Amino acid sequence: MELIREMAGRFPDELIAATLNRLGLRTGKGNTWKKHRVASVRSYLQLPAYDPDAPVKTLNAAQAAKRLGVDSRTVHELLNQKLIPGKQVIRFAPWQIPVEALEMPTVLEALRNIKAGKIGRRTEIGNTDTLSLPGMA
């Protein structure tokens, strides 16, 4: 119930249901979460519904990526490096990134460097010329 409390009003019911299901959580009767089940709990707890017309205060990673002109993997990398401030209610929940955070000088500098090719991903890819399989010579 705490996750629904935290996410209510900020995210649509179907996104809340998807997050609960990714976490492997079930309803009190052992069912998977569906939009109408989240809406029922939200109504019972008198929690606000998501309003798509409300002023945007936070963005998820995909929305932030679109505004910044990069892919969502880049935004996730910047979140992991703590260059973009953001939070998740719980792991696998959508990121909540303050809109104003996208204008921070550190974020803009990191994006300039990424787009100019000055810095890349932290992970490195090994030799891709040959595929080696365990047990195969």
C-alpha distance (Angstrom), angle and dihedral (degrees) to the residues before:
residue distance angle dihedral
M1 . . .
E2 3.80 . .
L3 3.80 91.7 .
I4 3.78 91.4 52.1
R5 3.82 88.9 49.1
E6 3.81 90.9 51.9
M7 3.80 95.5 45.5
A8 3.83 100.1 38.2
G9 3.77 113.8 111.7
R10 3.81 91.8 12.6
F11 3.79 99.1 67.1
P12 3.82 136.1 29.4
D13 3.81 116.4 -99.1
E14 3.82 92.7 -112.4
L15 3.81 90.4 56.5
I16 3.79 91.0 49.2
A17 3.82 89.5 50.1
A18 3.81 91.4 49.5
T19 3.81 91.0 50.8
L20 3.80 92.6 49.5
N21 3.81 90.2 49.3
R22 3.83 92.9 48.7
L23 3.78 87.6 54.6
G24 3.81 89.8 52.4
L25 3.80 92.9 -117.7
R26 3.79 120.3 151.3
T27 3.76 135.8 -162.4
G28 3.79 120.3 -99.7
K29 3.81 87.7 -92.3
G30 3.81 93.0 50.8
N31 3.80 96.5 -104.5
T32 3.77 126.5 137.1
W33 3.77 116.8 -105.9
K34 3.80 120.1 -94.4
K35 3.78 130.7 178.5
H36 3.80 93.3 -101.4
R37 3.81 92.4 49.7
V38 3.80 91.8 53.5
A39 3.82 89.6 46.5
S40 3.80 90.0 51.7
V41 3.81 93.2 51.4
R42 3.79 91.2 43.7
S43 3.79 90.7 51.4
Y44 3.82 92.6 46.8
L45 3.82 90.6 51.2
Q46 3.82 90.3 43.9
L47 3.79 92.6 -123.0
P48 3.80 122.6 159.0
A49 3.78 122.2 -97.8
Y50 3.79 121.4 -125.7
D51 3.80 111.6 -90.3
P52 3.81 112.2 -157.8
D53 3.81 89.9 -166.7
A54 3.81 94.7 56.3
P55 3.81 116.1 109.5
V56 3.80 110.3 -83.8
K57 3.80 111.4 -114.2
T58 3.79 99.7 158.4
L59 3.79 135.8 29.1
N60 3.77 132.4 -155.7
A61 3.82 119.4 -125.9
A62 3.81 94.4 -93.7
Q63 3.81 92.4 50.3
A64 3.82 91.2 47.2
A65 3.82 90.3 49.3
K66 3.79 91.4 52.2
R67 3.81 91.9 50.4
L68 3.80 91.8 47.3
G69 3.80 94.9 45.2
V70 3.81 95.1 -121.5
D71 3.79 135.3 104.2
S72 3.79 121.9 -90.3
R73 3.83 91.4 -110.5
T74 3.80 88.2 64.7
V75 3.80 91.0 50.9
H76 3.82 90.5 49.3
E77 3.79 89.9 50.5
L78 3.81 90.9 51.1
L79 3.79 89.8 47.9
N80 3.82 90.6 50.9
Q81 3.81 89.9 49.6
K82 3.83 88.8 49.8
L83 3.82 90.4 -122.8
I84 3.78 90.1 122.3
P85 3.80 113.2 45.0
G86 3.76 112.9 -133.2
K87 3.75 142.0 136.7
Q88 3.76 141.3 -149.3
V89 3.78 123.6 -148.0
I90 3.79 85.7 -137.0
R91 3.78 135.7 -19.4
F92 3.82 111.3 -65.5
A93 3.80 91.6 22.8
P94 3.79 115.1 118.8
W95 3.79 115.9 -87.1
Q96 3.78 116.8 -106.3
I97 3.79 108.6 -146.2
P98 3.81 118.4 179.3
V99 3.81 109.6 -120.9
E100 3.81 91.4 -131.9
A101 3.83 90.5 55.6
L102 3.81 89.4 72.8
E103 3.81 89.2 66.6
M104 3.80 95.9 52.5
P105 3.83 112.9 124.5
T106 3.82 92.1 -125.7
V107 3.80 91.2 54.0
L108 3.80 93.3 46.7
E109 3.82 91.4 47.9
A110 3.82 92.1 49.7
L111 3.81 90.1 50.0
R112 3.81 92.2 49.4
N113 3.80 89.5 51.9
I114 3.80 93.1 47.2
K115 3.80 93.3 48.0
A116 3.82 91.3 46.3
G117 3.81 90.0 51.7
K118 3.80 92.8 -118.8
I119 3.79 92.5 125.7
G120 3.75 130.4 24.1
R121 3.72 139.6 -177.8
R122 3.79 118.9 -45.8
T123 3.78 92.9 -130.1
E124 3.78 119.6 81.1
I125 3.76 127.0 -149.1
G126 3.78 116.1 -137.0
N127 3.78 127.7 -141.4
T128 3.81 108.2 -37.4
D129 3.80 96.0 -179.1
T130 3.80 95.0 89.8
L131 3.75 133.6 25.7
S132 3.77 114.7 -135.5
L133 3.76 118.5 -161.9
P134 3.80 123.9 -164.8
G135 3.80 111.0 -99.4
M136 3.81 93.3 15.7
A137 3.80 121.4 109.1
